[in-house]
Amino acid sequence: MKCIYCGSEESKVLDSRNSDETNSIRRRRECLKCGRRFTTYETVETTPILVIKNDGSRQSFDSSKLKNGIIKACEKRPVSMGQIDAIVSNIEKTIQNRLSQEVKSSELGEMVMDALKDLDEVAYVRFASVYRHFKDVDSFKKLLENM
């Protein structure tokens, strides 16, 4: 690791800590040449995940889009941002742990609905009503009956 002060590539690690919020490792280092200390953050490189849309097009996975959809479904409900972040994080980890680098948008929707069903039924119904594109009241009633 290069020293940010003198450019030397010789340094020693004084302290290492995991940072849960960013999934990174914080390392406190000391340059062996100039003796100054600095902090580095190391993160794991992940391969990009592609979402296959219903029309067959592909776009990169964006967790903020997923989070925004869940936030809209949970509007005015007793669901905390921590719970929403946990859902997004769990879905993202599930996708990254797969062998495939692609996921269908329908699978993503099902994952969100499964998580919301356990968390808040009203949020689940809201998300399902947008996600499933109900054509009539009968199909909406079937969803409610299955709950």
N, C-alpha and C positions, 0 to 999 in steps of 0.2 A: 504494500500500500504506500503510495507516494505521500510524503509530508506536504501539507498545504503551504508551509512556510518556506522550506528550503529545497523541496523537490527530491529529497533523498528517498530511496525505496526501502530503507531499513527502518523498521519500527517494531515496537513490542506492544502486545495487548496487555493493558492494565486491568480492564474490567469488561465483562460481556453480560448483556441482559437481553432477554426476549422482550419484544414489544408486541403485545397481543393485538393492539388496535390496527397495526399496519402489517402484521405478519413478517416482521423484520427483526434483525439482531442488531442491537446498539453496542458498539465497541468503543471503549475509551483507549486511545493509543498514545504512545510517547515515541517521538522520533529519537533514534539512537545517535544521529549526527548533531542536531541542534538542541535536543532536549525539550522541545516544546511539545505540548499535548494538544490532541485534537480528537474529535468524535467522528466515527463513520457508522453508516447504517447499511447493512447487507440484507438484500431481499432475494427471494428465490425467483428465478425467471420461470414464467409459466408460458406454455404454448397458447396461442390465441384460439379461442373457441368461436366457431361459426354457428349461427342460428339459421336453420333452413326454414324460410317463411312458407306459408301455404301456397304461394304462387310459384314456388321452386327457387326463388332468388335466395341469395345468401348474404348475410351481413354479420359483422363482428358482434359478439355478445357484449352487451352494455348493462352492467348491474344497476346503473342509475335509472334506466328505463323500467327495469323490473321493479325497483324500489318505488318509483313514482306511481306505477299501476297499483301497487299494494297500498300505498298511502291514500290514493283516491278511494279505494274500496273500504278503507278503515276510517274515512273521514267521519268525525263526530261520534266515534266509537271509543270504548275504553281500552284502546290498544296503544301501548307506548312505542316510541321510536326504537327503543331497545329491542322490543319484540319483533318489530318490522325488520330491523337490521339483522337480527338473528335468523329470520326466515330467508332473507336475501343471502346471507353468508352460508347457511346450510345448503341452499340450492346451488350456489356457486361452487361449493366444495364437492357436492355430489357430481356435478357436471365435470369438474376438473379431475375427479378420481376415475372417470371412465377412460377406457382405452381409445374411444373415438374422440376426435376433435370437433365433431359436429353434433348438434342437437336440434331436433325439430321444435318449432315454436309450440306445437300442440303438446309436446312433452313438458315444456316449460310451464305452460298454462295449467296442466294437470298437477304439476308439483306445487304450484302456488295454491291451487284450489285445495289440495290435500292439507297443506299447512294452515290455510285459513279456516278450513272446516273444523279443525281441532281448536283453533284460537278464538274465533268469533263467527257465529253463524250468519249474522247480518252482513258482515264483510264478505263472507263466502258467497252469499246470494248475490250481492252487488257485483263481485268479480265475475261470477259465473254468468250473470245476465249479459255482461258486456262481452265476455270471452266466447260464450257459446252462440251468440247472435240468434236469440230466440225469435222465431217467426210468428208465434201466436201465444196466447195465454195458456193453452193446454200443455205445451212443451215446458213452460215455466212451472206449471202446477206439478208436472211429473218430477221435476227437480226437487221441489219442496216436499213431495210425498216420499221421495227416496231418502230424505234426511231423517 
